[in-house]
């Protein structure tokens, strides 16, 4: 099975859920479609949605919730 990484579009902090008390956007094993929101990147108190750029199943989260990330860093690995 082929894999594809979803990369961070910006440097900032990666969040898997929209707010601290909310459920994560997606979990390992979830099916995603191109355009689905899979997380947020916070840059200077501004939040930017990270969308899947392919259809697939989430194999693993490379970046942890609330982890600082760099632009181009893998966030999620998809099985496609």
C-alpha positions in Angstrom: 0.0 0.0 0.0 1.3 3.4 -0.9 1.6 6.2 1.7 1.6 10.0 1.5 2.5 12.6 4.1 0.4 15.6 4.8 2.8 18.5 5.4 2.5 21.6 7.5 1.8 24.6 5.3 3.2 27.0 7.9 5.6 27.1 10.9 3.6 27.2 14.2 1.9 25.0 16.7 -0.1 21.9 15.5 -3.5 21.2 17.1 -5.5 18.1 16.4 -8.7 19.6 17.8 -10.6 22.9 17.3 -10.7 23.6 21.1 -9.3 22.1 24.3 -12.6 20.4 25.2 -13.5 19.3 21.7 -12.9 15.9 20.0 -10.0 15.6 17.6 -10.8 16.4 13.9 -9.5 12.9 13.0 -7.9 9.8 14.6 -5.6 7.1 13.4 -7.6 4.7 11.2 -10.1 7.3 10.1 -10.9 7.7 6.4 -10.3 11.1 5.0 -11.3 12.8 1.7 -9.4 15.5 -0.1 -10.3 18.8 1.6 -11.2 17.3 5.0 -9.8 19.4 7.9 -7.3 17.3 9.8 -5.9 19.9 12.2 -5.0 23.5 12.8 -1.7 25.4 12.8 -1.5 28.4 15.1 0.7 31.3 14.1 0.8 34.3 16.4 -2.8 33.7 17.7 -4.1 33.1 14.2 -5.4 29.6 13.4 -5.1 28.1 9.9 -6.9 24.9 8.9 -4.8 22.0 7.6 -6.7 20.1 5.0 -6.0 16.7 3.5 -4.7 16.9 0.0 -5.5 13.3 -0.9 -8.1 10.6 -0.1 -6.9 7.8 2.2 -6.8 6.4 5.7 -4.8 7.9 8.5 -1.9 5.6 9.2 -0.3 7.7 11.9 0.1 11.2 13.3 3.8 12.2 12.9 3.3 15.4 14.9 1.8 15.4 18.3 -1.0 17.6 19.5 0.3 21.1 20.6 3.7 20.3 19.1 5.7 23.1 17.4 6.2 22.4 13.7 8.1 23.8 10.8 6.7 24.5 7.3 7.0 21.4 5.2 7.2 19.1 8.2 5.1 15.9 8.0 2.0 16.0 10.2 0.2 12.9 9.2 0.9 9.8 7.1 -2.0 8.5 5.0 -2.4 5.1 3.4 -3.6 5.8 -0.1 
